[in-house]
Amino acid sequence: MSTKPALKEPAFRRAEPDARRASLIEACARVLAREGVAGASVRAIALEAGVSPGLMGHYFAGIDALVAATYAHVEARVSEALDAAVAGAGPSPRARLDAFVTASFAPPVASGELLATWIAFWSLVRSRADIARQHDEQYAAFRARLEALLGECGMARARLRHAAIAITALVDGLWLELCLSPEAFSAIEAGEIARSALDALLGQPPYLDSSVNSTR
């Protein structure tokens, strides 16, 4: 007696729960950016996602769980952008370091909408232990990656931690002002400032913009 092969579940059915969950996370990010934490209600997010409020309960235990998942999702998007910049910089340790640092000044990281979303998350750091933990882990991972790249450029191990803290603070400040006041200075200028700081920390000649004509 021949047996029929078992029917496979259609791929679209398997993917649907993940796609619906992702759409809720994306909707939550948009609502946080537009309305802030106070406006990020179950009803507002469901409306943004085009689903019924009751459906959110199938994917998240509550609004707090959805916000935490959204934080992790946004953080992952930023990390992917930084990793892509480093991967595209080639094998040179200094080029990889420069790419990692300056990627924060270009889309999708340098974005007013992303800044608004981060502000919503930051407002929860003091009141929610899970968001505070995610915040600490995110910045620790950024600094650890920066330390590794600085080490590859020859910086002494004893100097790595303080150097990474200093560059992280510089990048954060430039990124923040670039998102808030994009007319104040350009992403190119932000990159020049960051690279000059790296030159100073690495004991290298000052960074010079090759697009500027030198005097003879």
PyMOL commands that set and color helices and strands:
alter all, ss='L'
color gray80, all
select helices_A, chain A and resi 11-35+37-39+42-49+53-58+63-87+93-105+112-122+129-152+157-180+187-202
alter helices_A, ss='H'
color red, helices_A
deselect
rebuild
show_as cartoon
